[in-house]
């Protein structure tokens, strides 16, 4: 895959690609469970919550539920699955505090800073994210990566979510680059890889588990991007 002579602009997904969402999320739940005296073993909670969160994010991405429904229902369904007696008041407090405290954490995937330092002199770097507008930029500031990126495009500002072609077209126009000269790097096959393909962008799938990689071009470590760029 000869990309060096074609690509001028690289678009990264943020959560699960550069920013270690699961690690940062676990730390956040640990903190707010302590603050609200939620007596649940964290590992037991996360084992149920993580796949439910994935399921609800898919519904949100497909415009089938609202942001408010996502935030409430993922916790409600998890607590019900664990037979944990919770009130709507507790769920709403946890949901609010989770969003407020999540960006306080700054863990990135291994090699994130090194690869951004490597790419920055040769390419324009950008972000396309489905994450909530009010927290994504704070995450990037806290983890000290915001300055690497020229354009930060979030789905709430655009009004549609990946894989909708409109968000990719908006990002390309914002960056003033043609799709054939743009590369998308992300963890989600549907949102990032298939979404980019719809507008003619090249893509690389980031998946730390090499046994779970499904795209034509994939990496299990961010530093493997040096093999392509």
C-alpha positions as CSV (number, residue, x, y, z in Angstrom):
1,X,0.0,0.0,0.0
2,X,1.9,3.0,-1.3
3,X,0.5,6.0,0.6
4,X,3.4,8.4,1.0
5,X,3.0,9.9,-2.5
6,X,-0.8,10.1,-2.4
7,X,-1.8,11.2,1.1
8,X,-1.6,14.8,2.3
9,X,-4.1,14.7,5.1
10,X,-4.7,12.1,7.8
11,X,-8.0,11.9,9.7
12,X,-8.0,10.0,13.0
13,X,-10.9,8.8,15.1
14,X,-10.3,9.7,18.7
15,X,-11.9,7.3,21.2
16,X,-10.5,3.7,20.9
17,X,-7.9,4.9,18.4
18,X,-5.7,7.5,20.0
19,X,-7.5,8.0,23.4
20,X,-7.7,4.8,25.4
21,X,-11.4,5.0,26.1
22,X,-11.8,1.7,28.0
23,X,-9.0,2.5,30.4
24,X,-10.1,6.0,31.0
25,X,-13.7,5.0,31.4
26,X,-12.9,2.4,34.0
27,X,-10.9,4.9,36.0
28,X,-13.9,7.3,35.8
29,X,-16.4,4.7,37.0
30,X,-14.1,3.8,39.9
31,X,-14.0,7.4,41.0
32,X,-17.7,8.1,40.7
33,X,-18.8,4.8,42.3
34,X,-16.7,5.7,45.3
35,X,-18.2,9.2,45.5
36,X,-21.8,7.9,45.3
37,X,-21.2,4.8,47.4
38,X,-22.1,2.4,44.7
39,X,-21.3,-1.0,46.1
40,X,-20.5,-3.0,43.0
41,X,-17.3,-4.7,42.0
42,X,-15.8,-2.6,39.2
43,X,-14.8,-5.6,37.1
44,X,-18.2,-7.2,37.4
45,X,-19.9,-4.0,36.4
46,X,-17.6,-3.4,33.4
47,X,-18.1,-6.9,32.1
48,X,-21.8,-6.2,31.7
49,X,-21.5,-2.5,30.9
50,X,-18.9,-2.5,28.1
51,X,-20.9,-4.6,25.6
52,X,-24.1,-2.7,26.5
53,X,-22.4,0.6,25.9
54,X,-21.2,-0.7,22.5
55,X,-24.8,-1.7,21.7
56,X,-26.2,1.7,22.6
57,X,-23.5,3.6,20.8
58,X,-24.5,1.7,17.6
59,X,-28.1,2.8,18.1
60,X,-27.0,6.3,18.7
61,X,-24.8,6.3,15.6
62,X,-27.8,5.0,13.6
63,X,-29.9,7.9,14.9
64,X,-32.2,5.5,16.6
65,X,-31.8,7.0,20.1
66,X,-30.9,10.4,21.5
67,X,-27.9,11.4,23.5
68,X,-30.0,11.5,26.6
69,X,-31.4,8.0,26.0
70,X,-27.9,6.7,25.5
71,X,-26.5,8.1,28.7
72,X,-29.4,6.9,30.8
73,X,-30.3,3.5,29.2
74,X,-26.8,2.1,29.1
75,X,-26.5,2.4,32.9
76,X,-30.1,1.4,33.6
77,X,-29.7,-1.8,31.5
78,X,-26.4,-2.6,33.2
79,X,-27.8,-2.2,36.7
80,X,-30.8,-4.3,35.8
81,X,-28.6,-7.0,34.4
82,X,-26.6,-7.1,37.6
83,X,-29.8,-7.0,39.8
84,X,-28.5,-3.8,41.4
85,X,-31.2,-1.7,43.0
86,X,-30.8,1.8,41.5
87,X,-33.0,4.8,41.3
88,X,-33.5,7.2,38.4
89,X,-31.9,9.9,40.5
90,X,-28.7,7.8,41.1
91,X,-28.5,6.9,37.4
92,X,-28.9,10.5,36.3
93,X,-26.2,11.7,38.8
94,X,-23.8,9.0,37.7
95,X,-24.5,9.8,34.1
96,X,-23.8,13.5,34.6
97,X,-20.7,12.9,36.7
98,X,-19.3,10.3,34.3
99,X,-19.4,12.8,31.4
100,X,-17.9,15.5,33.6
101,X,-15.1,13.4,34.9
102,X,-14.2,11.3,31.9
103,X,-12.1,13.9,30.2
104,X,-10.0,14.3,33.4
105,X,-8.1,11.1,32.4
106,X,-5.3,11.3,29.9
107,X,-4.3,7.7,28.9
108,X,-3.5,7.3,25.3
109,X,-2.7,4.1,23.4
110,X,0.9,3.1,23.4
111,X,2.8,5.0,20.7
112,X,0.2,7.7,20.2
113,X,2.5,10.7,20.9
114,X,5.4,9.1,19.0
115,X,3.4,8.5,15.9
116,X,1.8,12.0,15.9
117,X,5.3,13.5,16.2
118,X,6.4,11.3,13.3
119,X,3.5,12.2,11.1
120,X,3.1,15.9,11.9
121,X,6.0,17.2,9.8
122,X,4.8,15.5,6.6
123,X,1.0,15.5,6.8
124,X,-1.9,17.6,7.9
125,X,-3.6,15.8,10.8
126,X,-7.3,16.0,11.7
127,X,-9.9,14.4,13.9
128,X,-13.4,13.0,13.0
129,X,-15.3,11.9,16.1
130,X,-18.8,10.8,17.0
131,X,-18.1,11.6,20.6
132,X,-19.9,14.3,22.5
133,X,-18.8,17.8,21.6
134,X,-18.5,19.1,25.1
135,X,-15.9,16.5,26.1
136,X,-13.9,15.6,23.0
137,X,-11.8,18.8,23.0
138,X,-11.2,18.6,26.7
139,X,-10.0,15.0,26.3
140,X,-7.5,16.2,23.7
141,X,-6.3,19.1,25.9
142,X,-5.9,16.9,29.0
143,X,-3.9,14.3,27.1
144,X,-1.9,17.0,25.4
145,X,-2.6,16.1,21.8
146,X,-4.9,18.9,20.6
147,X,-2.1,20.9,19.1
148,X,-1.2,18.2,16.6
149,X,-4.5,18.6,14.7
150,X,-5.6,21.3,12.3
151,X,-9.3,20.4,12.1
152,X,-11.4,18.7,14.8
153,X,-14.8,17.6,13.4
154,X,-17.4,16.3,15.8
155,X,-20.8,14.7,14.8
156,X,-22.9,17.1,17.0
157,X,-21.5,20.1,15.3
158,X,-22.1,18.7,11.8
159,X,-25.5,17.1,12.7
160,X,-24.8,13.6,11.4
161,X,-22.6,10.8,12.7
162,X,-20.1,8.5,11.1
163,X,-20.6,6.5,8.8
164,X,-22.9,9.1,7.2
165,X,-21.0,10.4,4.2
166,X,-22.0,13.9,5.0
167,X,-19.6,14.1,8.0
168,X,-16.7,12.9,5.9
169,X,-17.6,15.3,3.1
170,X,-17.8,18.1,5.7
171,X,-14.4,17.2,7.1
172,X,-12.8,17.0,3.7
173,X,-14.2,20.4,2.7
174,X,-13.0,21.9,6.1
175,X,-9.5,20.6,5.4
176,X,-9.6,21.6,1.8
177,X,-8.5,18.2,0.6
178,X,-9.8,15.8,-2.0
179,X,-10.8,12.3,-0.9
180,X,-8.2,10.6,-2.9
181,X,-5.5,12.4,-0.9
182,X,-7.1,11.7,2.5
183,X,-6.6,8.7,4.8
184,X,-8.9,7.7,7.7
185,X,-7.6,5.8,10.7
186,X,-10.0,4.3,13.2
187,X,-11.1,1.3,15.2
188,X,-14.7,0.9,14.0
189,X,-15.2,-1.0,10.8
190,X,-18.7,0.4,10.1
191,X,-18.2,4.0,11.3
192,X,-14.6,4.6,10.3
193,X,-13.6,2.2,7.5
194,X,-16.8,1.7,5.6
195,X,-17.8,5.3,6.2
196,X,-14.6,6.6,4.7
197,X,-14.9,4.3,1.8
198,X,-18.2,5.7,0.8
199,X,-16.6,9.1,0.0
200,X,-13.5,7.6,-1.7
201,X,-11.1,7.9,1.2
202,X,-8.5,5.3,1.9
203,X,-8.5,3.8,5.4
204,X,-6.5,1.8,7.9
205,X,-8.2,-0.2,10.6
206,X,-6.7,0.1,14.1
207,X,-7.4,-3.0,16.2
208,X,-5.0,-4.1,19.0
209,X,-6.2,-7.7,18.7
210,X,-4.7,-8.9,15.4
211,X,-7.2,-11.8,15.3
212,X,-10.1,-9.3,15.1
213,X,-9.0,-7.2,12.2
214,X,-11.3,-7.2,9.2
215,X,-10.2,-4.5,6.9
216,X,-7.9,-4.8,3.9
217,X,-5.3,-2.6,5.7
218,X,-4.9,-2.9,9.4
219,X,-2.5,-2.3,12.3
220,X,-2.5,-3.6,15.9
221,X,-0.1,-0.9,17.1
222,X,-0.1,2.8,16.2
223,X,3.6,2.7,15.5
224,X,2.9,0.3,12.6
225,X,1.7,3.3,10.7
226,X,5.3,3.9,9.9
227,X,5.1,0.9,7.6
228,X,2.5,2.8,5.5
229,X,3.4,6.4,5.8
